[in-house]
Amino acid sequence: MTTTDNTGDAARKPTVDEIQADIAATRAELGDTIEALGAKLDVKQRVKVRVTDATSRARAALTPEGGKPVPAAALVAAGRRARRGRCGGRDGGGPAVATARMTQTDAARRDAPPPDDGAKPDSPGDLTRSSWVYVLRKTVREFSKDQCTDLAAALTYYAVLALFPAAIALLSLVGVVGQGPKTVETLLQILTDIGAASAADTLEPTLTTLSQAPGAGFALVVGLATALWSASGYVGSFGRAMNRIYEIDEGRPIWKLRPVMLLVTLVTVLLTAVVALGLIVSGRAATAVGDALGLGSTAVTVWNLAKWPVLLGFVVLIVALLYYATPNIRQPRFRWISVGAVVAIVVWVIASAAFGVYVANFSSYNTTYGSLAGVVVFLLWLWLTNLALLFGAELDSELERGRELQAGIAAEETLQLPPRDTRTIDKARRKQQQDIERGRRLRRSRGQDTDQDPGTTKEQH
């Protein structure tokens, strides 16, 4: 009887209440598991929790003792700036990182090997074919990167400002030997030959008056200094363009830089005067010189053959002087003729000839600009001239890079030529750092005071 009861209890089905209770327990257990799994998979929630924790820790670390807590917005902005710096964004890691990079570049410049390091190839002919290909490709790219078309426009502006002061100095020099009017005639003829006849007509009265002014010797002593000071603006602008090409800032103090620019201007004007005299010494003048030397007509023949190569040599020397003396870098020994200078002159001659043909046969400047056509043509010709000069400078700088790379010097990012001077660079760097510190104090004080200590705030009244 007992066995039958036990068997009946084992085979008994659960009641409805028991089933419902079992389902409720299982559902509760599954619900907890799903909720935990969802929390683990909810990335947004996890990030929010972590950001909250990190913000709390940062606020606790940055809050001065007894001071106000740092607002969360400032912490979030700092985090964004830090992320941009890590990812190479536009902040580049902030002022500290930028300053560190500039300091490393300056240190590399100052520790650069001597300009005439024996490991470098002595001449461009010693460069390998691969080096030449690299140099030519880099020249074209750097010419665009340095925005040389804009630099040429700035140089054209300074050239116009320096034009009449330089003309005064030039006519004062050639006026000493009584060749002022002839020089004006030659210069105007050159302008006419390149297609700037209207510009020649515009300049003729002024230049003629200058050449016929009495007391040219006095002008040489008194007016030459003022003219050179004004004309040196172009040389200074050319030096700034050269600094960009050679990837360096100007470091020479004004009391050191200005005399150098004046000296370069004086030498340039003297050499230009020699070229001008060479252009006008022909015919009876050459015969007179030949008779005085006892050479007769032979002097005329020799001069007519040798004149153009000699004058071209003087022009190349002028360009080489500008390339060597104006930038704030210690270059290898001075070469009176460089590859860049020769290329610049050749490009200038070809561009001038092509531009003259275009103006004479295909352009409509007279129709478009009327009486100003000559001035516009002259300005365009000056712009082409400066473009040729800058292209030659880029070629010289990249040839130096090729020499350094072939010698095993790390110049792929920055040319390794030591600066002539760094005092102005250091002074500007200190001022920049001071501005950064003032800006930081302004930010921390919420615009209340830029001169107070970073950890203090303005007293509230």
C-alpha positions, 0 to 999 in steps of 0.5 A, a space after each residue: 500500500 505504501 509502495 503504491 502511494 510513493 509511485 503515485 507521488 513520483 508520477 504526479 504532475 506539477 500544479 499550475 501554480 508550481 509551473 508559473 513559479 518555475 517560469 517566473 524564476 527562469 525569466 528573472 534569471 534570464 533577464 539578469 543575464 541579458 541585462 548584464 550582456 547588454 551593458 557589456 555590449 553598449 559601447 556608448 554607455 561604456 565610453 560615457 562611464 570611462 569619460 566620466 571617470 577620467 574627467 573626475 580624475 583629471 579634475 581632481 588632479 588639476 584642481 588647486 588646493 582650495 580653488 575652484 574645480 576646472 569646468 568639464 568643457 575645458 577638460 573636453 576641449 583639452 582632450 580634443 586638442 590632445 587627440 588632434 595632436 596625436 592624430 597629426 591634426 591641425 593643432 600639430 600637438 599644440 604650441 609646445 610640440 611646434 616649439 619643440 619641432 622648431 627647436 630641433 630644426 634650429 639645433 640641426 641647422 646650427 650643428 650642420 656640417 661646414 658648407 665646404 664639407 669634404 664629403 660633398 661632391 665638389 661640382 655639379 658634374 660630380 653628381 650622379 644621374 639619380 641625384 640630378 633627376 632628384 634635383 630637377 624634380 625637387 626644383 620644380 616642386 619647391 618652386 611651386 611649394 614656395 609660391 615663387 609666382 607670388 614672391 616674383 610679384 612682390 619683387 616686381 613691386 619693390 623693383 618699381 619702387 627702386 627703379 627711379 632711385 637706381 636710375 638716379 644712381 646709375 646716371 650719376 655714375 655714368 654721368 661722371 664720364 659724360 655718358 648720361 644721355 647716351 645711357 638713357 638712349 640705350 636703356 630706352 632702346 632696350 625697352 623698345 626692343 622687348 616690346 615696351 615702347 609705350 613704357 619707354 615713351 613714358 620714362 623718356 622725359 624723366 630719364 632725360 631730365 636726370 641725365 642732363 641735370 647739372 652737377 652729376 659729380 655732386 649727385 654722385 656724392 650726395 644723391 647716391 646715398 639716398 638713391 642707394 638706400 631706396 633701391 636697397 628695398 629690392 635687395 632686402 625683398 630678394 633676401 627674404 625670398 631667398 630665405 624662404 627658398 633655403 628654408 630659414 628665417 632671417 636671423 641677422 640683426 637690423 644693424 648687421 643686415 642693413 649695411 650688407 643690403 646697402 653694400 650689395 645694392 652698391 656693387 649691383 649698381 656699379 656692375 650695372 653701370 659697367 654693363 650700361 657703359 659696355 652697351 654704349 661703347 661702340 663705333 667712334 667710342 671704341 675707335 677712340 679707345 683703340 687709337 689711344 691704345 695704339 690698336 686702331 681699328 683692331 680694337 673695334 673688331 675685338 670689342 664687337 666680338 668680345 662685348 656680348 660674352 663679357 657683358 653676359 659675364 657681368 650680368 651672371 656675376 650680378 645674379 651670383 652676388 644676389 644669390 650668395 650675399 642675401 640669404 641668411 645661410 653660410 653657403 659654400 665658397 663664392 662662385 662668380 658663376 653658378 648653375 642657377 645663375 646661368 640657368 636664370 639668365 638663359 631662361 630670362 633671355 628666352 622668356 624676354 624674347 618670347 614675350 617680345 614676340 608675343 607682345 609685338 604680334 599676338 597681344 591686344 594690350 594697346 586695345 585693352 589698356 590704351 595709353 597704359 599698355 606700355 606700363 603693363 607690358 613693362 610690369 609683366 616683363 619685370 615679373 618674368 625677370 624675377 620668376 627667372 631669378 627665383 627659378 635659378 635660386 631654387 635650382 642652386 638650393 636643390 643642387 646643394 641638397 643633392 650634394 648633401 644627400 650624396 655625401 650621406 647628410 640628412 638633407 631630405 627634409 631641411 637643407 643642412 647649411 648653418 645660418 649666418 646669424 640666429 639672434 633675431 630668430 632667437 629673439 622672435 622665438 622668445 617673444 612668441 613663447 611669451 605671447 603663448 604664456 600670456 594667452 595661456 594665462 588669459 585663458 585660465 583667468 577667463 579673460 580677467 588678467 593676462 599678467 597674473 600668475 597662472 595659478 591665481 585669479 583676480 580678486 572678486 569684489 
